Amino acid sequence: MKKCLSIIWLLCLMFSFTASCSNNEASQPDNNNPEIQTSSGTESGDAEKGTVESGDKSPETQKDPEAESGDDSNDTSKPGNNSSETPKSSATASGDAVRDLTILSSTMLSAELVNIRMNLDDYIGKTIKISGVFSAFYYEVTEKFYFNVITYMDATQCCSEGMEFILNGDYEYPDDYPEEGAEIELVGKIDSYEELGVRYCYLAADEMKIK
């Protein structure tokens, strides 16, 4: 009887030990499972790929479309971008180039006339076209009439600007000249003369039109 009880007690111990080992093995993860490793590796790879793609789209790596297009709208060195006024040139019947000052604004015309007076030697012999108001005055010291084309006069008529001119040919004042204040247009060559120790600039006019 004692022998039978010993055997039963031994079997119970073996059964209890076997059940405990089975529970421990079931609770541990299977590191050799290929499906789990594949899934984990895919998720990790996707995360890394997402990081790389995000870096490619950062503002530092994107190109500026305006820089690539080569916008020349502000490049004043190219034709069509320079809006400053300059006298245009045509030609007379004799083939001389004519600098047309009639197309200039009052500011640009004033600057051009000052430039002619300041750099007279550079303009001697050049042909220009100019328009304005006819004016004549008599100077008692020289006992001569002087004729001017007035290109600008202020509202008080105390300040004016223009150019002296002499008509080429046999012309007598006042018979061959327009009335004071008439609109005229002249074409001629720039020249100079000295009088009373002073050098004067004038236009030797070949043509005069009364508007």
C-alpha positions in Angstrom: 0.0 0.0 0.0 2.8 2.4 0.8 4.4 1.6 -2.4 1.3 2.5 -4.4 1.0 5.9 -2.6 4.6 6.7 -3.4 4.0 6.0 -7.0 0.9 8.2 -7.1 2.7 11.0 -5.3 5.6 10.9 -7.8 3.3 11.0 -10.8 1.6 14.1 -9.4 4.9 15.9 -9.0 5.9 15.0 -12.6 2.5 16.2 -13.9 2.8 19.5 -12.0 6.4 20.1 -13.3 5.4 19.4 -16.9 2.4 21.9 -16.7 4.6 24.6 -15.3 7.2 24.3 -18.1 4.5 24.4 -20.8 3.1 27.7 -19.4 6.6 29.3 -19.3 7.3 28.4 -23.0 3.9 29.7 -24.1 4.5 33.1 -22.4 7.9 33.8 -24.2 7.8 35.6 -27.7 9.0 33.6 -30.7 12.0 35.6 -32.0 12.4 33.1 -34.9 9.0 33.9 -36.4 9.7 35.2 -39.9 6.4 37.0 -40.2 7.0 39.2 -37.2 10.5 40.1 -38.3 9.3 41.0 -41.8 6.5 43.2 -40.5 8.8 45.0 -38.1 11.4 45.5 -40.8 8.9 46.9 -43.2 7.6 49.4 -40.7 11.1 50.6 -39.8 12.0 50.9 -43.5 8.9 52.9 -44.2 9.8 55.3 -41.4 13.3 55.8 -42.7 12.0 56.3 -46.3 9.5 58.9 -45.1 12.4 60.8 -43.5 14.4 60.9 -46.7 11.4 62.0 -48.8 10.6 64.8 -46.3 14.3 66.0 -46.6 14.0 66.2 -50.4 11.1 68.5 -50.2 12.6 70.9 -47.7 12.8 74.7 -48.8 16.6 74.5 -48.9 16.6 71.9 -51.7 13.8 73.3 -53.8 14.8 75.6 -56.7 13.4 79.1 -57.1 11.4 79.1 -60.4 11.9 82.8 -60.8 15.7 82.4 -60.6 15.6 79.7 -63.2 13.4 81.7 -65.6 16.0 84.4 -65.8 13.6 87.4 -65.4 15.2 90.3 -67.4 12.4 92.8 -66.6 14.7 94.8 -64.3 17.8 94.6 -66.5 18.3 98.1 -67.7 21.3 97.1 -69.8 19.1 95.2 -72.4 17.2 96.9 -75.2 13.7 98.0 -74.3 14.4 98.5 -70.6 16.0 101.9 -70.8 13.3 104.7 -70.7 15.6 107.8 -70.6 15.0 110.4 -73.3 17.7 111.0 -76.0 17.5 113.2 -79.1 16.6 111.3 -82.2 18.6 111.7 -85.4 17.3 112.1 -88.9 19.0 113.5 -92.0 18.8 116.7 -94.1 18.7 116.9 -97.9 22.5 117.2 -97.8 22.8 114.1 -95.8 23.7 115.7 -92.5 22.5 114.0 -89.3 19.9 116.1 -87.5 19.5 115.9 -83.7 15.8 116.4 -83.1 15.4 118.4 -79.9 11.7 119.0 -80.4 10.7 115.6 -79.0 12.4 116.2 -75.6 10.5 117.2 -72.5 11.2 120.6 -71.1 13.5 119.2 -68.5 15.5 117.2 -70.9 15.6 120.1 -73.4 16.9 122.5 -70.8 19.7 120.0 -69.8 20.6 119.5 -73.5 20.9 123.3 -74.1 23.1 123.7 -71.0 25.3 120.8 -72.2 25.7 122.5 -75.6 26.8 125.7 -73.9 29.1 124.0 -71.5 30.7 121.7 -74.2 30.4 124.0 -77.2 33.4 122.7 -79.0 31.9 119.2 -79.1 28.7 120.5 -80.8 30.2 123.0 -83.3 29.0 121.9 -86.8 26.3 119.6 -85.6 22.8 120.0 -87.1 19.8 120.3 -84.7 16.1 120.9 -85.0 14.6 123.1 -82.3 11.2 124.8 -81.9 9.9 127.5 -79.6 8.7 131.1 -79.5 10.3 133.8 -81.7 11.9 136.8 -79.8 14.0 139.8 -81.0 15.7 142.5 -79.1 17.9 145.5 -79.9 21.2 146.0 -78.0 22.3 149.6 -78.0 25.9 148.9 -77.3 26.4 147.0 -80.5 23.5 148.7 -82.3 22.3 145.3 -83.6 19.2 143.1 -83.4 19.5 139.7 -81.9 17.0 136.8 -82.5 16.2 134.0 -80.2 14.0 130.9 -80.2 12.6 130.7 -76.6 12.1 127.1 -75.5 10.9 127.9 -71.9 9.6 130.8 -70.0 8.1 130.8 -66.5 4.8 132.2 -65.5 6.2 135.6 -64.5 8.1 135.9 -67.8 11.2 136.9 -66.0 13.2 133.7 -66.6 13.5 132.2 -70.0 15.7 129.7 -71.9 16.5 129.2 -75.5 19.1 129.7 -78.2 20.2 132.6 -80.3 19.9 132.1 -84.1 20.9 133.8 -87.3 19.2 133.1 -90.6 21.5 132.2 -93.4 20.8 134.4 -96.5 19.6 137.9 -97.2 17.0 138.5 -94.6 16.0 141.9 -93.2 14.3 142.5 -89.9 11.3 143.0 -89.5 10.2 142.3 -93.1 11.5 138.7 -93.3 10.9 137.6 -89.8 7.7 136.5 -88.0 5.9 138.5 -85.4 7.1 138.6 -81.8 5.8 135.5 -79.9 5.1 133.4 -83.0 5.8 129.7 -82.9 8.7 128.7 -85.1 10.8 125.7 -85.9 14.4 125.9 -86.9 17.0 123.6 -88.5 20.6 124.5 -88.7 24.2 124.0 -87.5 25.6 125.1 -84.1 28.3 127.7 -84.4 29.8 130.5 -82.2 31.2 134.0 -82.5 33.0 136.4 -80.2 31.8 139.9 -79.3 33.0 142.3 -76.7 35.4 139.7 -75.4 32.8 137.1 -74.9 32.2 133.9 -76.9 28.5 133.2 -77.8 26.8 130.1 -79.1 24.2 130.4 -81.8 22.3 128.4 -84.4 23.1 129.2 -88.1 19.6 128.4 -89.4 19.1 127.1 -92.9 15.4 126.6 -92.4 12.7 128.4 -90.5 9.0 127.4 -90.4 6.3 129.5 -88.8 3.7 127.3 -87.1 
